[in-house]
Amino acid sequence: MEKEMKLRQGLNVVGVSHTTYWIHWIIIGSILNFLQVIVQMITGYAYQFMLFKNCEFSILFYIFLVFGQSMVFMAFVVSTMVSK
């Protein structure tokens, strides 16, 4: 956590705002979430789980993506409230 604080302070010194810092992490979290959902969908179809066989791809993809994004944002909320 100490390194993160130094990073944010260093970014402020060169003129980068806290908003830019958080937008960067939102983008990174969204990309990783998207990749995780793709891997989960491929694995589910490869092993022919009943859920994946009986439900449309778009519905499952949307549900997993929205759930993952909610977890990303929950992690951001927790990381701002926890000091250590």
N, C-alpha and C positions, 0 to 999 in steps of 0.2 A: 504494500500500500504506500509505503514511503516513496518508492520509485515513481508511482503513479502521480503522487502529489508534486514531485519534482518535475515530472514531464509536463503537467498542466501549468505549473509556474513558469517553466521554461518557454512553453508556447505563448504564455501571456507576455513574456519579455519581448519576444519577436513579433507580437501583434496578432497572434491567433487567439480567437475568443473561445470561451468554454463551449459555446454552441457548436462551433466547428469540431471541437474535440468529441462531443457527444454524437453529432451527426456521423462522424467517421465510425464510431463504434456501432451505431445503428445500422450503417451500411454493411460493416463486417459481420455483425450478428445476423443480418438478413441473408447475406450470401451463404454463410455457414448453415443457417437453417434450411435454405433452399436445397443445398447440396445434401444435407442429411435427409430431407424428405424424399429426394430422388433416389438415394441409396435405399431407404426404407421401402419405397414403392417397388423398386427393382427386386429387392430381396423377397418381398411378399409375393410378387408374381412368380419369381423363380422357384420358390418352395411351394407354390400353389396353395397358400392358406385360403380357407373358406371365405374369409372376409374379403380378400382381394378377388376371388373368383365370382362372388355374388354381388359386388358393388361396382359402380362405374369408377373409372380412373379419376375423372375430374372431381367427383364428390370426395373421394378419399384424399386426393391431393390437397384440395381446399381445406378440409378438416385438419389434416396434419400440419399444413402450412400455418393456418391461423393459430392452432394450439402452440406450435413452435414459436411464433412471433410473440404470443402472450407470455411465454416463458422467457424470451429474450428481454422483453420490457420489464417483467417481474425481477429479473436479475439486475437490471439497471436501477430499479427502485430500491432493492435490497442493498446494492452496492453504495448508494448514496446515503442510506440510513446507518450502515454499519461502519464504524470508524476504523476497526482493525480486522 
